[in-house]
């Protein structure tokens, strides 16, 4: 799935969730949003932490979301590589297929930026 398609589909599905959600789910979504805002740690650092966690947990949707947000927060190639290294050490070789797809999407994000 292309990045723009992912963003649109995620937004569409989130609207459906919110339509059918109770207070608990809405509070969880709000807490998630607040957690990634800058505080003692920058939003950039928090997105990279989210990216490591997503890679280790092997959630491709989560990886792509945090990758997009990391790019929006100004993550460099070098920072992404070191982040991937941490995920690989923590998660082991089972994360390699997810790292492949992540770097492929990173290239797509960079190409979108150049246009």
C-alpha positions, -999 to +999 in steps of 0.1 A: +000+000+000+013+034-009+018+059+019-010+083+008-034+054+006-023+042+041-030+077+055-064+079+040-074+044+050-062+049+085-082+081+088-113+064+074-110+035+098-103+057+128-136+075+120-154+042+121-138+033+154-148+066+169-184+062+156-187+028+175-165+037+205-173+042+241-155+064+266-127+039+272-117+037+236-119+075+231-098+081+262-072+056+250-069+074+216-066+108+235-039+093+258-020+080+228-021+114+211-009+131+243+019+106+249+037+115+217+036+153+222+068+170+231+076+171+268+109+162+286+115+142+254+110+157+220+082+144+197+110+132+174+125+111+202+091+097+212+083+087+176+116+069+173+108+050+205+074+042+191+091+030+159+114+006+179+085-008+198+064-013+167+093-031+149+099-053+179+061-061+182+061-066+144+031-044+136+035-032+100+007-006+103+023+008+135+057+008+119+044+028+089+026+053+111+056+060+133+079+061+102+056+088+087+055+107+119+093+103+123+098+118+089+075+147+098+095+153+129+127+156+108+144+122+114+175+118+094+188+087+076+215+082+103+189+085+131+167+060+114+195+035+109+205+037+146+169+033+155+166+002+133+198-012+149+182-009+184+151-026+172+171-054+156+192-060+188+160-060+210+138-079+186+162-102+169+164-115+134+126-120+132+123-082+128+144-082+096+114-086+072+098-056+089+130-036+086+131-043+049+096-030+044+104+000+067+134+011+047+114+006+015+087+030+028+114+054+040+126+056+004+091+063-007+087+090+019+120+106+008+109+104-029+076+121-020+095+149-003+116+155-034+086+160-057 
